[in-house]
Amino acid sequence: MRLDKYLKVSRLIKRRTVANEACDADKVLVNGKPARASYEVKTGDIIEIQIGKPLKVRVLEIREFTKKEEAAGLFEVVG
């Protein structure tokens, strides 16, 4: 799954266009490196979002769609 779509589905970023813009501005790192919106997310990847308060999460699961209540189960906050 594309990084921008994962950020939206997991509700880490509310809109896919905002996720896309954050990736273009190098505000999203995957495994310590700036990532493009088209990066293919894999289970176990570490995603850092540097918008407002920095957030670092580990990808636990990848799903095309998810309910609001289940979105937090797609990742775990680290560090």
SULRA-V48005 format. One record per residue. N is the residue number from 0. RES is the residue in one small letter. SS is DSSP state (A for helix, B for strand, O for the rest). PHI is phi in whole degrees, 0 to 359 (* if undefined). D_LAST is the distance of its C-alpha to the last C-alpha in Angstrom with 1 decimal. Layout:
BEGIN
n = <N:N>
res = <RES:RES>
ss = <SS:SS>
phi = <PHI:PHI>
d_last = <D_LAST:D_LAST>
END
This chain:
BEGIN
n = <0:1:2:3:4:5:6:7:8:9:10:11:12:13:14:15:16:17:18:19:20:21:22:23:24:25:26:27:28:29:30:31:32:33:34:35:36:37:38:39:40:41:42:43:44:45:46:47:48:49:50:51:52:53:54:55:56:57:58:59:60:61:62:63:64:65:66:67:68:69:70:71:72:73:74:75:76:77:78>
res = <m:r:l:d:k:y:l:k:v:s:r:l:i:k:r:r:t:v:a:n:e:a:c:d:a:d:k:v:l:v:n:g:k:p:a:r:a:s:y:e:v:k:t:g:d:i:i:e:i:q:i:g:k:p:l:k:v:r:v:l:e:i:r:e:f:t:k:k:e:e:a:a:g:l:f:e:v:v:g>
ss = <O:B:A:A:A:A:A:A:A:O:O:O:O:O:O:A:A:A:A:A:A:A:A:A:O:O:O:B:B:B:O:O:B:B:O:O:O:O:O:B:O:O:O:O:O:B:B:B:B:O:O:O:O:O:B:B:B:B:B:O:O:O:O:O:O:O:O:A:A:A:A:A:A:A:B:B:B:O:O>
phi = <*:296:301:297:290:299:298:286:298:280:64:285:230:293:238:294:295:293:298:298:295:296:295:297:270:58:266:237:246:238:54:84:239:303:238:278:297:274:302:275:289:236:300:99:297:256:251:246:248:249:242:64:281:302:227:234:228:251:286:260:208:237:225:293:223:205:279:307:292:265:299:293:282:279:212:229:284:235:49>
d_last = <24.2:23.8:20.5:22.1:23.4:20.3:18.5:21.6:22.1:18.6:19.1:16.0:18.8:22.2:24.6:25.0:26.8:24.0:21.5:24.2:24.6:20.9:21.0:24.2:22.8:20.0:17.4:15.8:14.4:14.4:13.3:13.2:16.7:18.3:19.6:22.8:23.3:25.3:22.6:22.9:19.7:19.4:17.7:14.7:13.9:10.5:11.4:10.2:12.5:13.6:16.1:16.2:12.8:10.3:8.5:6.5:8.1:10.0:13.7:15.4:18.8:21.0:23.9:26.5:26.7:25.0:25.8:23.9:23.1:21.9:19.7:16.4:17.2:16.9:13.1:10.1:6.9:3.8:0.0>
END
